[in-house]
């Protein structure tokens, strides 16, 4: 496992909710990342309690997260170690109520 892969794995497994994004929760650097933050806020997630990783700060993480998830785009959401998807999937899940259930741990 590469160093970036190890760091990503540790982040995903040691935080309940992790969003790999461009920018930060308070200053998203792309529309998709901003949308992901808004969806999480709408689900009741406190941005201060959310672990975000700015992929623009680290090229190894930026490429590594795509390899780790086998998903080509950013942002990427992980909840309790499970890959959820990008902002489009987050929106679909939010609209159906599924994302709120995943976040709160209800089925």
Secondary structure, 3 states (H helix, E strand, C coil): CCHHHHHHHHHHHHCCEEEEECECCCCECCHHHHHHHHHHHHCCCCHHHCEEEEHHHCHHHHHHHHHHHCCCCCCEEEECCEEEECHHHHHHHHHHCHHHHHHHCCC
